[in-house]
Amino acid sequence: MSFVEYSDFIQDGDVAIVYLGHDSLMPVKVQQGTQTQTRYGVIRHSTDLIGQRYGSKVTCSKGGWVHVLHPTPELWTVSLPHRTQILYTTDIATITMMLELKPGSVVCESGTGSGSLSHAILRTIAPTGHLHTVEFHQQRAEKVAEEFKEHRVDHLVTVRNQDVCQDGFGVSGVADAVFLDIPSPWEAVRHAKTAMKRQGGRVCSFSPCIEQVQRTCEALADQGFEEINTVEVLLRVHDVRTVSLSLPDFGPDSSAQTEPDAAEKTPPASAAPVQTSVSLKTTTPPREIPGHTGYLTFATKPRT
């Protein structure tokens, strides 16, 4: 099992995602002889998981059942243990596209946090790219490095525990793209420029407050970055449902009454109209829209 390579069968040491319901998923480290408690009963790793195909339906000890899924960055985002606020798929998709990431890209990131974006980046740049990620908090840096090893992507990433605003990313002239998710990104812009390749690249900064965006844009302009722009991604999920609409009865068609005795064939006005209806698919907008998460500021480093 790897977050960047698909495996058919569950093996000892894998990290699997147990699907309990639409809004309930949990990561499980598969180990011989271990049990996992769920609300549907016990899952025995030796007999219920190891050797089974990913996607299998597993019956728990109380008779309920779950599905065991292969881990992906998207599933990890909604099931990971939160050590910090994280980025979700809507923003992550925009970031990976606007940074023009592809297999073989070299990326610098700060801060690592819980590793939600990091896993998506690693899947995108595999198998020949590399991620240099910097985390200020020592325990978080150690924990995310441990997770990268468990998820078998540690050969694609280098984790550094340092202050990116003071010490930079620890590399220079290698990055195709840089991502900043720190309280004062404007202090790290010059280090981002140093880390990027001479032929240019893309940089992105995530900030929840517009005042942070203003200072970051000023720093980017001062460092010679071009194409500076800021976006906010808001997701509206429409509900698709089937509705039944009644068709109105406008009475007989007078233009079709060409026969002399047509009036005799016309039903009396007191006759009850025939009610007909039609079923169709329609969408309804959400009553509530998830609020603001943050601003994404993008810029391009020109060739030097």
N, C-alpha and C positions, 0 to 999 in steps of 0.2 A: 504494500500500500504506500502510495505517495500522493501528496496533494497536486502534483504535476503529472503523474502517470497513473492510468487506470489499471486496477487489478480486478480479476473476476471473482476470486475467492478470498474469504476472510482468513487471515493468518494470525498466529500468536504474535503479539507486539503491535498489531495495527491499531489505529484510532478510527473507530467506526461511529457513525451518527445514528442514534436510535430515534426513530420517528414515532412519537407517542400520539401526535395529533397535529392539526394545521398550525397551531401556535405553540407547540410544545416539542422541542427537540433537545437531545442531550448527547454530548460526546462521551464515548466510553473507550478506555484503554483496554484492549482485549488481552487477557492473560490466562494461561492455563490454570484451571482450578479455582478461578475467581467467579464471584457472583455479583450481579447488579440488581438492586432493588428498584422496581417501578411501581406505579399505582395499579398495574395489572398483574403484579406478581414478580417472581424472581426470574432473571435471565441467567442461565448457567453457561459460562463462556465455553467450557470444554465441549459440551454437547450441543448447545443451541447456536453458537456462533462460529467457532473454529471449523473450517472446512466448508461452511455454507457459502452460497453465492451472495454477493452484495445485491441488495434489493429483495432479499428473501423475507417472507412473512414468518415471524417467530412467535410461537405460542408460549406465554408465560405460565407460571405455576398456578395462578388463580383462574386460568382459562381465557384471559384476555390475550390480545396479540399486538405486536408492534412490527414495524418494518425496520430493517437494518440497512442503512445507506452508505455508499462510498463517500468519503469526505470530499467536499469541494470548497473553494473559498467562499462561495455564496452561503452554503450550509454552515460553515465555520463562523461567518459573521453573525448569524442569528442564534448561535448556540454557544459561543465562546464565553469563558469566564471573564467578566468585566473587571479590569483593573483601572481603566480610565474610560472617559467618554470615547465612543468609537465612531468611525465613518460607516455608513450603510451603503447598500448596493447602488442606490440612485446616484449618490455623489461619486462613488468609486468608478462606476461606468463612465461618467463624464471625465473624471481625472485621467483614467487610462487612455481614453480616446484623445483628449486634448493634449496630453503629453506625448502623443504619437509613439506609444510603447509597442514593441514587437519582439519576437524571439531574437535574442542576442543583444538587446539593449542593456546599457549599464545605468543604474538609477541610484541616486542618493536620497535618503529619506530621514527626516527628523520631525517629531519624535515618534518612536516606534509604538509606544502605548501598549495596547492589547494585541496588536498584530493583525487587525482586521484588513487594512489596506495592504499590508506587507504580503499577505498570502495571495491576494489578487494580483499584485505586481509580479510575484514569483511565478505564478501560473502563466502570466503573459510573456515574460522574458525568457522562460525556459525553452530549450535545454542549455543554451550557451551564454545567456546573459548573467548579470550579477547585480545584487542589491547590497548597497552599503547603507546600513541603518544605524542611526545614533539615538541613544536614549539617555537622558540626564539622570534618571532615577536608577540606582544600582540594582535594587531587587527586581524591578520591572525588566531591566536589561537581562539579568540572569534568567528570569522566568521565561521570557520570550525566546532566548537562545535555546533553552531546554525544549520548548515546544517545537522550534524549527527542527531540532534533532529528532524528536519523536515523530514528526510529520515527514521526515526524510527529505527535507529541502535544505539542510544546513550547508550542503556543498554549493548552493546558489547564493548564500547570504553571509555577510560579515556584520556582526553586531558589535558596536562600540559604546562603552559607557563613558560619556564625556559631555561637556557643555558645548553645543554646536555654535552658540553665539560667541564663545571665547576661543574655542579650539578648532572649529570647523568640522569637516567630515572625515579628516584623516587621509584624504586622497586629493589629487589635483590633476586636472586635465584629462579626466577619464569618463565623466558622466555625460550621457545623452540627455538626461532629464533629472530635475531636482524637485522634491516635494517637501514643503514645510508645513508642519502643524504644531506650532509652538506659540507661547503667549506674545512674544515680541519678534515676529519674523523679519522685521526691517533690520534687526541687528545681525541677521544671518545671511542677508542678501549678498554681501561681498564674499562670504565663504562659499555660497552657492556658485557665484561666478567663477571662483578659483577652481572649484571641483569640476566644472563643465569643460567639455572639449573645445579646442580652439576654433573648430569649424561650426560652433554654435550648438544650440539645443533649446529645450523648453523648461520653464520653471512654473510651479504652481504653489500657491499659498492658500491654506484654509484658515479662515478667521471668522469667529461668530459675531464680532462687533465691527461696525462700519468705520470707527475711528482707527482700528488696527489696519483696515484696508487702505485708508488714506495714507497712513505713514509708510506702509509697505509699497504702495504705488510710487510715492515720492522717492524712496530708496532705490527702487528698480530703475526709475528714470535717471537718477543720479549715477547709477552704475552702467548706464548705456544700454539697458534693455529696451526692446522695441515691442510693438504690437501688444501693449499692456491693456488688458480688459478684465472686467470682473463680472461673474455670472452668479445667479442664485437659482438652484434647481428645486422646484416644488412639484411634488407628485400628486396627481389626481387620478384615483382608480375609480372607474365607472362600473356600476353594478349592471350586469347583463341579465335580463329576465324576460319571461314570456308574459304578454298581456293579451287580454281578449277585449276587442273593441266592437261595440254594437254598430251595425250599419243602419242609417236612417231609412225609413220607409216614406218615400215621396208620393205614394199612390200610383195609380195607373198612368201610363204614358199616353197623353191625349193625342200626340202627333201620330201615334200608330193606329188610331181609330178611324180607318178609312171605309169600313163596311157600314151599310145603312143600319144594320141591327147591332152596331157596336155598343150603343147605349144600353141595349137589353143585356149584353154580356158583361157589362160593368157591374162588379159586386156592389151591393148597397153600402152606403157610407157607414152604416152601423157595424159592418163586419170588422172583426179584430184584425189589425195589420200583422203580417208575418214578420216576426223578429228574427233577423239573421245577424251573425257576428263573424269576425275573422280574428285568428290568432297570429301574432307576430312577435318578433324579437325586438326589444328596445333597450336602451341604456338609461340609467339615472345617475346624475352626478352625486358625489358624496355630500352628505349634510355637513360634514366637518372636514376641513383640509388640514393635514399635519402641518404644524407651524414651521417657522424658520429654523434651519439647522446651522447654516453658515454660508459665508461668501467664498467663492473660488476665484482667486485672482491668477491669471495666466500672463506670461510674458515670454518673449523670445530673445535669446542671446545672439546677436549677429556674429558673423564670421570675423575673426581678428587676424 
